Amino acid sequence: MNIQRLTREQKAETVAVLVAAFYDYPVMRFVLQTRRREYEKQLQAIMEFYCESRLAKNRPVLGIRQDDVLVAVALIDETSLKPWAELQSELTRLKAIIGDSAYSRLELYESANGRAEPVQPHFFLGMIGVRPEHHGKGYARAILDEVKKMSAADSQSTGVCLSMEDPENVALEQHFGYRIITEVDIDELHSWFMFLPTR
């Protein structure tokens, strides 16, 4: 399976995969709480923000194609911290699209996430999404293996961390070697934080 590093030229495709993959994901439903066209517009804005936050800092955005169609995507944070000069303006733009209430819930979620991450240097798998019609074909496994290799090759990284809000996926990640390190409740949303040591 050929995993490629995606660039800004593929941003629209990347966002489209993430919108499809996370359409009914608990975090997005918790944050947005809107319907149909408004929900889709706001979801699009969030995914654009998350993609841009990696691309602007030259962090890895990985993808897999099938028959020249992008079907799987991952957004990754590395151990090194790089500034993003446009962060404030991008946050202002996002807030204008999703509204104050949704923005507050997103801040609450991100703040809780930040506190739950390990303090040791690590890779964080911010998002991994596969188009629903391509589930079960091994794309997520291939990306997880690639991120594990990236972490192992980084002398500073102790492993890979991810958060999970769908209980059905917790056992799957455990099968791949991840273990639960903490659990967080954010109103009605429950997050499992999982870690795979690579040192």
NORTAUR-V430405 format. One line per field, one symbol per residue. phi: phi as a letter, one per 40 degrees, with the letter a starting at -180 (. if undefined). psi: psi as a letter, one per 30 degrees, with the letter a starting at -180 (. if undefined). A space follows every 10 residues. Layout:
BEGIN
phi = ???
psi = ???
END
This chain:
BEGIN
phi = .cbbccbccb cccccccccc cbdbcdcccc ccfbbfcccc cccdcccccc ccccccbfcc bbabbbfgbc baabbbbccc cbcbccdccc ccccccccgc cccccccccc ccdccccccc dacbccabbb ddcbcgbgcc cccdcccccc ccccccccib babbbbdccc cccccchcbc babbbbfccb bbbbbbcbb
psi = kjklkllffg eeeeeeeeee egegkeeeee eehalceeee eeeeeeeeee eefeefghlk jllkkkhgkk fkkkkkkaek kkljegeeee eeeeeeefle eeeeeeeeee eeeeffllfl klkkjekjkk kefglgggee eeeeeeeeee eefjffkfak kllkfjfffe eeeeegfkkk flkkkjbfkk kkkkkjkg.
END
